Amino acid sequence: MKHPKRIALALLAGVSIAGVAGASAATLGGLTAGSLGSDDSVVAACDTGGITVGYTTSYNATVQKYQVTAVNFTAVDAACNAKAASVSLRQGATLLTTQAVPSITVATNAFSITLSTPVEAGLVDGVSVVISG
């Protein structure tokens, strides 16, 4: 071999870098207020079968348009009862409104979230919901 010292040095550098990377990855388990990073954990869903979404609308004579006044959810598992929920209505990538409630009441596998500010029905083409707690 022509350069055994270079090979040994390259191997030592590779092992050192791998050790530092392994040590760094091992320190991510749990974040504090004084640190920056990310963490994750597996979360069980309260409803795994899917939820159906519908809307309550009313006619606004002033603007002469229908507006969404509430978002209705059906086929909701009872395990979601008393959890916090938030719904967002969108037009494409544009957020139209978000409404959050601290606790939902799932009765006969359904619940509704009333919007504090109605949204023009013709604009709504997307909905997102999160149930947590």
DSSP file (Angstrom, degrees, kcal/mol; ACC not computed):
  #  RESIDUE AA STRUCTURE BP1 BP2  ACC     N-H-->O    O-->H-N    N-H-->O    O-->H-N    TCO  KAPPA ALPHA  PHI   PSI    X-CA   Y-CA   Z-CA
    1    1 A M              0   0    0      0, 0.0     0, 0.0     0, 0.0     0, 0.0   0.000 360.0 360.0 360.0 142.5    0.0    0.0    0.0
    2    2 A K        +     0   0    0      1,-0.2     3,-0.1     2,-0.1     0, 0.0   0.874 360.0  24.0 -84.2 -39.0    1.2    3.4   -0.9
    3    3 A H     >  +     0   0    0      1,-0.1     4,-1.8     2,-0.1    -1,-0.2  -0.577  59.7 155.8-131.6  69.6   -0.6    5.6    1.8
    4    4 A P  H  > S+     0   0    0      0, 0.0     4,-2.3     0, 0.0     5,-0.2   0.829  78.6  56.3 -66.3 -29.8   -1.5    3.5    4.9
    5    5 A K  H  > S+     0   0    0      2,-0.2     4,-2.5     1,-0.2     5,-0.2   0.901 106.7  49.2 -68.2 -39.1   -1.6    6.7    7.1
    6    6 A R  H  > S+     0   0    0      2,-0.2     4,-2.6     1,-0.2    -1,-0.2   0.902 112.1  48.4 -65.3 -41.4   -4.1    8.3    4.8
    7    7 A I  H  X S+     0   0    0     -4,-1.8     4,-2.4     2,-0.2    -2,-0.2   0.929 113.1  47.1 -64.8 -45.2   -6.4    5.3    4.8
    8    8 A A  H  X S+     0   0    0     -4,-2.3     4,-2.4     1,-0.2    -2,-0.2   0.906 113.3  49.1 -63.1 -41.4   -6.2    5.0    8.6
    9    9 A L  H  X S+     0   0    0     -4,-2.5     4,-2.4     2,-0.2    -2,-0.2   0.898 111.1  49.7 -65.0 -41.2   -6.9    8.7    9.0
   10   10 A A  H  X S+     0   0    0     -4,-2.6     4,-2.3     2,-0.2    -2,-0.2   0.909 112.2  47.6 -64.7 -42.4   -9.9    8.5    6.6
   11   11 A L  H  X S+     0   0    0     -4,-2.4     4,-2.4     2,-0.2    -2,-0.2   0.909 112.0  49.9 -64.1 -42.6  -11.3    5.5    8.5
   12   12 A L  H  X S+     0   0    0     -4,-2.4     4,-2.3     1,-0.2    -2,-0.2   0.903 111.2  49.1 -63.3 -41.5  -10.8    7.3   11.8
   13   13 A A  H  X S+     0   0    0     -4,-2.4     4,-2.4     2,-0.2    -2,-0.2   0.906 111.3  50.1 -64.2 -42.2  -12.6   10.4   10.5
   14   14 A G  H  X S+     0   0    0     -4,-2.3     4,-2.2     2,-0.2    -2,-0.2   0.910 111.9  46.6 -63.1 -43.7  -15.5    8.3    9.2
   15   15 A V  H  X S+     0   0    0     -4,-2.4     4,-2.2     2,-0.2    -1,-0.2   0.893 112.3  51.4 -65.7 -40.2  -15.9    6.5   12.5
   16   16 A S  H  X S+     0   0    0     -4,-2.3     4,-2.2     2,-0.2    -2,-0.2   0.922 110.9  47.2 -63.5 -44.5  -15.7    9.8   14.4
   17   17 A I  H  X S+     0   0    0     -4,-2.4     4,-2.5     1,-0.2    -2,-0.2   0.911 111.8  50.6 -63.9 -43.0  -18.4   11.5   12.3
   18   18 A A  H  X S+     0   0    0     -4,-2.2     4,-2.4     1,-0.2    -1,-0.2   0.890 110.2  50.6 -62.5 -39.1  -20.7    8.4   12.6
   19   19 A G  H  X S+     0   0    0     -4,-2.2     4,-2.2     2,-0.2    -1,-0.2   0.896 110.9  47.7 -65.6 -41.1  -20.2    8.6   16.4
   20   20 A V  H  X S+     0   0    0     -4,-2.2     4,-2.5     2,-0.2    -2,-0.2   0.916 112.8  48.9 -66.3 -43.3  -21.1   12.3   16.6
   21   21 A A  H  X S+     0   0    0     -4,-2.5     4,-2.3     1,-0.2    -2,-0.2   0.911 112.3  48.6 -63.3 -42.1  -24.2   11.8   14.3
   22   22 A G  H  X S+     0   0    0     -4,-2.4     4,-1.6     1,-0.2    -1,-0.2   0.899 112.0  48.5 -64.2 -41.0  -25.3    8.8   16.5
   23   23 A A  H  X S+     0   0    0     -4,-2.2     4,-0.5     2,-0.2    -2,-0.2   0.885 111.5  50.5 -67.0 -38.4  -24.8   10.8   19.7
   24   24 A S  H >< S+     0   0    0     -4,-2.5     3,-1.2     1,-0.2    -2,-0.2   0.925 110.1  49.2 -65.3 -44.5  -26.7   13.8   18.2
   25   25 A A  H >< S+     0   0    0     -4,-2.3     3,-1.2     1,-0.3    -1,-0.2   0.834 105.6  58.4 -64.2 -32.3  -29.7   11.6   17.1
   26   26 A A  H 3< S+     0   0    0     -4,-1.6     3,-0.5     1,-0.2    -1,-0.3   0.650  98.8  60.3 -73.4 -13.5  -29.8   10.0   20.6
   27   27 A T  T << S+     0   0    0     -3,-1.2    -1,-0.2    -4,-0.5    -2,-0.2   0.400  80.1  85.0 -95.6   4.3  -30.4   13.4   22.2
   28   28 A L    <   +     0   0    0     -3,-1.2     2,-1.9    -4,-0.2    -1,-0.2   0.535  54.5 112.9 -83.0  -5.1  -33.6   14.3   20.5
   29   29 A G  S    S+     0   0    0     -3,-0.5    -1,-0.1    -4,-0.1    10,-0.1  -0.448  84.3   2.7 -74.6  80.5  -36.0   12.5   22.8
   30   30 A G  S    S-     0   0    0     -2,-1.9     2,-0.3     8,-0.2    -1,-0.1   0.390  73.1-134.1 112.9 116.7  -37.9   15.3   24.5
   31   31 A L        -     0   0    0      6,-0.1     2,-0.3     4,-0.0    -3,-0.0  -0.657  14.2-158.5 -99.1 152.9  -37.6   19.0   23.9
   32   32 A T    >   -     0   0    0     -2,-0.3     3,-1.8     1,-0.0    -2,-0.0  -0.778  36.2-101.1-121.7 170.2  -37.4   21.8   26.4
   33   33 A A  T 3  S+     0   0    0      1,-0.3    -1,-0.0    -2,-0.3    -2,-0.0   0.776 120.7  54.0 -62.6 -26.5  -38.1   25.5   26.2
   34   34 A G  T 3  S+     0   0    0      2,-0.0     2,-0.3     0, 0.0    -1,-0.3   0.282 101.3  73.5 -92.5  11.5  -34.4   26.3   25.8
   35   35 A S    <   -     0   0    0     -3,-1.8     2,-0.4     2,-0.0    -4,-0.0  -0.842  63.8-145.3-125.4 161.4  -33.9   24.0   22.8
   36   36 A L        +     0   0    0     -2,-0.3     2,-0.3     2,-0.0    -3,-0.0  -0.993  52.1  85.0-124.3 130.7  -34.7   23.9   19.2
   37   37 A G        -     0   0    0     -2,-0.4     2,-0.3     2,-0.0    -6,-0.1  -0.965  63.9 -88.5 172.1-159.3  -35.5   20.6   17.4
   38   38 A S        -     0   0    0     -2,-0.3     2,-0.3    -8,-0.0    -8,-0.2  -0.962  27.2-179.6-142.3 160.4  -38.3   18.2   16.7
   39   39 A D        -     0   0    0     -2,-0.3     2,-0.3   -10,-0.1   -10,-0.1  -0.964   6.6-166.7-151.7 158.6  -39.8   15.2   18.3
   40   40 A D        -     0   0    0     -2,-0.3     2,-0.3     2,-0.0    -2,-0.0  -0.974   6.2-177.4-147.6 163.9  -42.7   12.8   17.5
   41   41 A S        -     0   0    0     -2,-0.3     2,-0.3     2,-0.0    -2,-0.0  -0.979  37.2 -95.7-156.1 158.5  -44.8   10.1   19.0
   42   42 A V        -     0   0    0     -2,-0.3     2,-0.4     1,-0.0    -2,-0.0  -0.624  38.7-163.9 -79.0 132.7  -47.6    7.8   17.9
   43   43 A V        -     0   0    0     -2,-0.3     2,-0.4     0, 0.0    -2,-0.0  -0.973  13.9-134.1-121.5 130.5  -51.1    9.1   18.6
   44   44 A A        -     0   0    0     -2,-0.4     2,-0.2     1,-0.0     4,-0.0  -0.666  22.3-130.0 -82.7 135.3  -54.2    7.0   18.6
   45   45 A A        -     0   0    0     -2,-0.4     3,-0.2     1,-0.1    87,-0.1  -0.585   1.7-142.7 -83.5 146.1  -57.2    8.5   16.7
   46   46 A C  S    S+     0   0    0      1,-0.3     2,-0.4    -2,-0.2    33,-0.4   0.695  95.6  34.3 -79.1 -18.2  -60.6    8.6   18.4
   47   47 A D        +     0   0    0     32,-0.1    -1,-0.3     1,-0.1     3,-0.1  -0.946  58.4 166.7-138.5 114.7  -62.2    7.8   15.0
   48   48 A T        +     0   0    0     -2,-0.4    -1,-0.1    -3,-0.2     3,-0.1   0.496  69.2  68.7-104.9  -5.4  -60.5    5.6   12.5
   49   49 A G  S    S-     0   0    0      1,-0.2    -1,-0.1    26,-0.1    27,-0.0   0.502 106.5-100.9 -94.1  -4.2  -63.4    4.9   10.1
   50   50 A G        -     0   0    0     -3,-0.1     2,-0.4     2,-0.0    -1,-0.2   0.040  27.4-113.0  97.8 150.3  -63.7    8.4    8.7
   51   51 A I        -     0   0    0     -4,-0.1     2,-0.4    25,-0.1    24,-0.2  -0.955  18.7-134.6-123.1 137.9  -66.1   11.3    9.3
   52   52 A T  E     -A   74   0A   0     22,-2.4    22,-2.5    -2,-0.4     2,-0.4  -0.768  20.6-150.2 -93.6 137.7  -68.7   12.7    7.0
   53   53 A V  E     +A   73   0A   0     -2,-0.4     2,-0.3    20,-0.2    20,-0.2  -0.892  21.7 162.5-113.5 137.2  -68.9   16.5    6.7
   54   54 A G  E     -A   72   0A   0     18,-2.7    18,-2.9    -2,-0.4     2,-0.4  -0.867  24.4-128.0-140.0 175.1  -71.9   18.7    5.9
   55   55 A Y  E     -A   71   0A   0     -2,-0.3     2,-0.5    16,-0.2    16,-0.2  -0.953   3.8-142.3-132.0 146.4  -72.9   22.3    6.2
   56   56 A T  E     -A   70   0A   0     14,-2.5    13,-3.0    -2,-0.4    14,-1.3  -0.937  32.9-174.5-100.0 128.8  -75.7   24.4    7.7
   57   57 A T  E     -A   68   0A   0     -2,-0.5     2,-0.3    11,-0.2    11,-0.2  -0.862  13.6-172.2-124.0 157.9  -76.4   27.4    5.4
   58   58 A S  E     -A   67   0A   0      9,-2.0     9,-2.8    -2,-0.3     2,-0.4  -0.987  29.4-109.9-144.8 153.2  -78.6   30.4    5.6
   59   59 A Y  E     -A   66   0A   0     -2,-0.3     2,-0.7     7,-0.2     7,-0.2  -0.708  21.2-154.0 -87.0 129.6  -79.5   33.1    3.1
   60   60 A N  E  >> -A   65   0A   0      5,-2.7     5,-1.4    -2,-0.4     4,-1.4  -0.898   5.3-168.1-103.0 106.6  -78.1   36.6    3.8
   61   61 A A  T  45S+     0   0    0     -2,-0.7    -1,-0.1     1,-0.2     5,-0.1   0.789  82.4  62.2 -66.6 -28.3  -80.5   39.1    2.1
   62   62 A T  T  45S+     0   0    0      1,-0.2    -1,-0.2    -3,-0.1    -2,-0.0   0.936 120.0  23.1 -64.3 -46.9  -78.1   42.0    2.6
   63   63 A V  T  45S-     0   0    0     -3,-0.2    -1,-0.2     2,-0.2    -2,-0.2   0.483 103.1-130.6 -97.3  -4.3  -75.4   40.4    0.4
   64   64 A Q  T  <5 +     0   0    0     -4,-1.4     2,-0.3     1,-0.2    -3,-0.2   0.892  69.0 107.8  55.3  47.0  -77.9   38.2   -1.5
   65   65 A K  E   <S-A   60   0A   0     -5,-1.4    -5,-2.7    -7,-0.1     2,-0.3  -0.985  72.7-107.5-146.6 154.7  -75.8   35.0   -1.0
   66   66 A Y  E     -A   59   0A   0     -2,-0.3    55,-2.4    -7,-0.2    56,-0.5  -0.619  35.9-159.9 -80.2 145.0  -75.9   31.8    1.0
   67   67 A Q  E     -AB  58 120A   0     -9,-2.8    -9,-2.0    53,-0.3     2,-0.5  -0.952  20.7-120.2-126.9 146.4  -73.5   31.6    3.9
   68   68 A V  E     +AB  57 119A   0     51,-3.7    51,-1.7    -2,-0.4   -11,-0.2  -0.756  33.2 170.8 -81.2 124.0  -72.1   28.6    5.8
   69   69 A T  E     +     0   0A   0    -13,-3.0    46,-2.6    -2,-0.5     2,-0.3   0.598  63.2  12.3-109.8 -17.8  -73.1   29.1    9.5
   70   70 A A  E     -AB  56 114A   0    -14,-1.3   -14,-2.5    44,-0.3     2,-0.5  -0.989  61.7-134.9-155.6 154.2  -72.1   25.7   10.9
   71   71 A V  E     -AB  55 113A   0     42,-2.5    42,-2.6    -2,-0.3     2,-0.4  -0.966  24.3-155.7-113.6 128.7  -70.1   22.6    9.9
   72   72 A N  E     -AB  54 112A   0    -18,-2.9   -18,-2.7    -2,-0.5     2,-0.4  -0.874   4.9-162.7-111.4 135.4  -71.8   19.3   10.8
   73   73 A F  E     +AB  53 111A   0     38,-3.2    38,-2.0    -2,-0.4     2,-0.3  -0.964  11.3 177.1-120.3 129.6  -69.9   16.0   11.3
   74   74 A T  E     +AB  52 110A   0    -22,-2.5   -22,-2.4    -2,-0.4    36,-0.2  -0.799  58.2  44.5-126.1 170.5  -71.6   12.6   11.2
   75   75 A A  S    S+     0   0    0     34,-0.7     2,-0.4    -2,-0.3    35,-0.2   0.852  77.2 157.8  62.3  37.4  -70.4    9.0   11.5
   76   76 A V        -     0   0    0     33,-2.3    -1,-0.2    -3,-0.2     2,-0.1  -0.796  42.8-120.7 -96.5 130.2  -68.2   10.1   14.5
   77   77 A D    >   -     0   0    0     -2,-0.4     3,-1.9     1,-0.1     4,-0.2  -0.399  18.3-123.1 -67.7 145.0  -67.1    7.5   17.0
   78   78 A A  G >  S+     0   0    0      1,-0.3     3,-1.9     2,-0.2    28,-0.2   0.721 105.4  77.3 -60.7 -22.2  -68.3    8.0   20.6
   79   79 A A  G 3  S+     0   0    0    -33,-0.4    -1,-0.3     1,-0.3   -32,-0.1   0.685  85.9  62.8 -62.9 -16.8  -64.6    7.9   21.6
   80   80 A C  G X  S+     0   0    0     -3,-1.9     3,-1.6   -34,-0.2    24,-0.3   0.571  76.6 122.5 -83.5  -9.6  -64.3   11.5   20.3
   81   81 A N  T <  S+     0   0    0     -3,-1.9    24,-0.2     1,-0.2     3,-0.1  -0.227  76.3  12.7 -57.2 140.5  -66.8   12.8   22.8
   82   82 A A  T 3  S+     0   0    0     22,-3.0    -1,-0.2     1,-0.3     2,-0.2   0.590  97.5 127.0  69.4  14.9  -65.6   15.6   25.1
   83   83 A K    <   -     0   0    0     -3,-1.6    21,-1.9    21,-0.2    -1,-0.3  -0.647  65.8-103.2 -96.1 158.5  -62.4   16.3   23.0
   84   84 A A  E     -D  132   0B   0     48,-1.9    48,-2.5    19,-0.2     2,-0.3  -0.468  41.4-170.2 -74.5 151.5  -61.4   19.6   21.6
   85   85 A A  E     -DE 131 101B   0     16,-2.3    16,-3.1    46,-0.2     2,-0.3  -0.990  14.9-169.7-145.3 153.3  -62.0   20.3   17.9
   86   86 A S  E     -DE 130 100B   0     44,-2.0    44,-2.2    -2,-0.3     2,-0.4  -0.995   5.6-165.8-142.5 137.5  -61.1   22.8   15.3
   87   87 A V  E     -DE 129  99B   0     12,-2.6    12,-2.7    -2,-0.3     2,-0.4  -0.975   0.9-166.7-125.7 139.9  -62.4   23.2   11.8
   88   88 A S  E     -DE 128  98B   0     40,-2.7    40,-2.2    -2,-0.4     2,-0.4  -0.989   6.9-154.5-124.9 134.4  -61.0   25.3    8.9
   89   89 A L  E     -DE 127  97B   0      8,-2.4     7,-2.9    -2,-0.4     8,-1.4  -0.898  19.7-172.6-107.5 138.8  -62.8   26.2    5.7
   90   90 A R  E     -DE 126  95B   0     36,-2.8    35,-2.6    -2,-0.4    36,-1.3  -0.869  31.4-151.0-129.4 158.6  -60.8   26.9    2.6
   91   91 A Q  E >  S- E   0  94B   0      3,-2.6     3,-2.1    -2,-0.3     2,-0.3  -0.920  82.0 -54.1-122.0 101.4  -61.0   28.2   -0.9
   92   92 A G  T 3  S-     0   0    0     -2,-0.4    33,-0.1     1,-0.3     0, 0.0  -0.522 121.9 -20.9  62.3-126.4  -58.1   26.4   -2.6
   93   93 A A  T 3  S+     0   0    0     -2,-0.3     2,-0.5    -3,-0.1    -1,-0.3   0.461 117.3 103.3 -90.5  -2.2  -55.1   27.3   -0.5
   94   94 A T  E <  S-E   91   0B   0     -3,-2.1    -3,-2.6     1,-0.0     2,-0.5  -0.709  70.3-134.3 -87.4 125.6  -56.8   30.4    1.0
   95   95 A L  E     -E   90   0B   0     -2,-0.5    -5,-0.2    -5,-0.2     3,-0.1  -0.659  22.7-179.7 -77.5 124.3  -58.0   30.1    4.5
   96   96 A L  E     -     0   0B   0     -7,-2.9     2,-0.3    -2,-0.5    -6,-0.2   0.858  62.7 -25.4 -91.0 -43.1  -61.6   31.5    4.8
   97   97 A T  E     -E   89   0B   0     -8,-1.4    -8,-2.4    22,-0.0     2,-0.4  -0.976  47.3-152.3-165.3 156.3  -62.1   30.8    8.6
   98   98 A T  E     -E   88   0B   0     -2,-0.3     2,-0.4   -10,-0.2   -10,-0.2  -0.998  12.0-173.5-134.0 136.1  -61.1   28.7   11.5
   99   99 A Q  E     -E   87   0B   0    -12,-2.7   -12,-2.6    -2,-0.4     2,-0.4  -0.995   4.1-169.7-131.7 128.0  -63.3   27.9   14.5
  100  100 A A  E     -E   86   0B   0     -2,-0.4   -14,-0.2   -14,-0.2    -2,-0.0  -0.891   3.7-168.2-116.8 147.2  -62.1   26.0   17.5
  101  101 A V  E     -E   85   0B   0    -16,-3.1   -16,-2.3    -2,-0.4     3,-0.1  -0.990  22.4-138.1-131.6 143.1  -64.2   24.6   20.4
  102  102 A P  S    S+     0   0    0      0, 0.0     2,-0.3     0, 0.0    -1,-0.1   0.739  87.7  12.3 -73.6 -21.6  -62.7   23.3   23.7
  103  103 A S        -     0   0    0    -19,-0.1     2,-0.3   -18,-0.1   -19,-0.2  -0.953  65.4-151.7-158.0 133.3  -65.0   20.3   23.9
  104  104 A I        -     0   0    0    -21,-1.9   -22,-3.0    -2,-0.3     2,-0.6  -0.784  11.6-141.3-104.8 151.8  -67.4   18.5   21.5
  105  105 A T        -     0   0    0     -2,-0.3     2,-0.9   -24,-0.2     7,-0.2  -0.939  12.8-157.1-111.3 109.4  -70.5   16.6   22.4
  106  106 A V        +     0   0    0     -2,-0.6     2,-0.4   -28,-0.2     5,-0.2  -0.774  20.1 173.1 -89.1 106.1  -70.9   13.5   20.2
  107  107 A A  B >   -C  110   0A   0      3,-2.3     3,-1.0    -2,-0.9   -31,-0.1  -0.965  69.5  -8.0-117.5 130.9  -74.6   12.6   20.3
  108  108 A T  T 3  S-     0   0    0     -2,-0.4   -33,-0.3     1,-0.2    -1,-0.2   0.894 130.2 -58.6  46.7  46.1  -75.9    9.9   18.0
  109  109 A N  T 3  S+     0   0    0     -3,-0.2   -33,-2.3     1,-0.2   -34,-0.7   0.785 118.8  95.4  60.2  33.9  -72.5    9.8   16.3
  110  110 A A  E <   +BC  74 107A   0     -3,-1.0    -3,-2.3   -36,-0.2     2,-0.3  -0.990  41.0 172.0-148.6 155.4  -72.6   13.5   15.3
  111  111 A F  E     -B   73   0A   0    -38,-2.0   -38,-3.2    -2,-0.3     2,-0.3  -0.968  15.5-146.6-155.0 162.7  -71.6   17.0   16.4
  112  112 A S  E     -B   72   0A   0     -2,-0.3     2,-0.5   -40,-0.2   -40,-0.2  -0.947   4.3-151.1-131.3 151.4  -71.6   20.5   14.9
  113  113 A I  E     -B   71   0A   0    -42,-2.6   -42,-2.5    -2,-0.3     2,-0.3  -0.982  18.1-144.9-122.1 117.7  -69.3   23.5   15.2
  114  114 A T  E     -B   70   0A   0     -2,-0.5     2,-0.4   -44,-0.2   -44,-0.3  -0.651  18.0-127.2 -81.7 134.2  -71.1   26.9   14.7
  115  115 A L  E     -     0   0A   0    -46,-2.6   -16,-0.1    -2,-0.3    -1,-0.0  -0.661   5.1-150.7 -83.6 133.0  -69.0   29.5   13.0
  116  116 A S  E    S+     0   0A   0     -2,-0.4    -1,-0.1     1,-0.3   -17,-0.1   0.809  94.9  34.3 -71.1 -28.8  -68.6   32.8   14.8
  117  117 A T  E    S-     0   0A   0     -3,-0.0    -1,-0.3   -49,-0.0   -49,-0.1  -0.955  92.3-132.2-126.1 111.1  -68.3   34.5   11.4
  118  118 A P  E     -     0   0A   0      0, 0.0     2,-0.4     0, 0.0   -49,-0.2  -0.205  18.8-142.8 -60.4 154.0  -70.3   33.0    8.5
  119  119 A V  E     -B   68   0A   0    -51,-1.7   -51,-3.7   -22,-0.0     2,-0.2  -0.942  26.6 -97.3-121.7 140.3  -68.5   32.3    5.2
  120  120 A E  E >>  -B   67   0A   0     -2,-0.4     3,-1.6   -53,-0.3     4,-0.7  -0.385  32.9-142.0 -57.2 122.0  -70.0   32.7    1.7
  121  121 A A  G >4 S+     0   0    0    -55,-2.4     3,-0.9     1,-0.3    -1,-0.2   0.842  95.3  61.2 -59.7 -37.8  -71.1   29.2    0.7
  122  122 A G  G 34 S+     0   0    0    -56,-0.5    -1,-0.3     1,-0.2    -2,-0.1   0.664 100.9  55.2 -66.4 -15.8  -69.9   29.5   -2.9
  123  123 A L  G <4 S+     0   0    0     -3,-1.6     2,-0.4   -32,-0.0    -1,-0.2   0.733  83.1  98.6 -87.1 -23.7  -66.3   30.1   -1.8
  124  124 A V    <<  +     0   0    0     -3,-0.9   -33,-0.2    -4,-0.7     3,-0.1  -0.517  28.1 142.7 -76.2 119.2  -65.9   26.9    0.3
  125  125 A D        +     0   0    0    -35,-2.6     2,-0.3    -2,-0.4   -34,-0.2   0.265  63.7  42.7-133.5   8.5  -64.2   24.1   -1.6
  126  126 A G  E     -D   90   0B   0    -36,-1.3   -36,-2.8     2,-0.0     2,-0.3  -0.992  55.4-172.1-154.0 148.8  -62.1   22.5    1.2
  127  127 A V  E     -D   89   0B   0     -2,-0.3     2,-0.4   -38,-0.2   -38,-0.2  -0.999   1.3-171.2-141.6 142.0  -62.4   21.6    4.9
  128  128 A S  E     -D   88   0B   0    -40,-2.2   -40,-2.7    -2,-0.3     2,-0.4  -0.993   7.3-175.5-130.6 140.8  -60.0   20.4    7.5
  129  129 A V  E     -D   87   0B   0     -2,-0.4     2,-0.4   -42,-0.2   -42,-0.2  -0.995   7.1-170.3-136.1 143.0  -60.9   19.2   11.0
  130  130 A V  E     -D   86   0B   0    -44,-2.2   -44,-2.0    -2,-0.4     2,-0.5  -1.000   2.6-168.2-131.6 133.0  -58.7   18.1   13.9
  131  131 A I  E     +D   85   0B   0     -2,-0.4     2,-0.3   -46,-0.2   -46,-0.2  -0.986  22.9 167.6-117.9 125.0  -60.1   16.4   17.1
  132  132 A S  E      D   84   0B   0    -48,-2.5   -48,-1.9    -2,-0.5    -2,-0.0  -0.924 360.0 360.0-140.0 159.8  -57.6   16.3   19.9
  133  133 A G              0   0    0     -2,-0.3    -1,-0.1   -50,-0.2   -48,-0.0   0.383 360.0 360.0 125.3 360.0  -57.3   15.6   23.6
